Amino acid sequence: MVTTTSQKRTLTLVGLALVVVAIAIVIVVLSGTSTTRVPNVVGEQQNVAVSSLNAVGLRSTLSYTGLGPGHPPAVGSVIAQTPSGGSSISSGGTVKLVIFGSKP
């Protein structure tokens, strides 16, 4: 099979285009999702805890309970969080907070 200069040029351009696409795919796959370290907010007041999470790009959901661990915690304080402080979650993720007391 005889190829002309024009065909060789076309094949070269197609080959280069495929290499560029492959590199772009590798970059996207390797960049993945960024993660954020979850601050420990147990013991903090609800507004301070939510602000601390927002400051590092995390969201929060709140639930309230009248049952506290051992000694009575301060009303409005965080008595539990999921995931726990020090763990990593996807940036923009949500941390579930349990607040001692009733919903304001």
Phi, psi and omega in degrees: 000127181261129178249141179273168178300321180297319179293320178297318180296318179296315179297322178296315179296319178296318178299315178297319179298319179295322178295316179298316178298316180298318178296318179298319179296316179299317180298315180297316181295316182288332181289327175050205180257135178281153180241160179231139176282131182278125176287150176278115182245007178296131181097343178280156172291151185310310184294324178292318180297313180297317178297320179297319179291316179299324182298333179256014175085020179251156176255171179219150169240145185242140168226157187236147179214151176264000181257122180246164179284133173045255180285150182294122177283167177292138178299134180090002180266154178283124179253349177200153175215148176222124358288164184288159178300140180096342178278169180245139175225169179301138177304136183085002181290178184244136176250129179271125180247138173251123184254136178279124179119187181262159181297132181293000000 
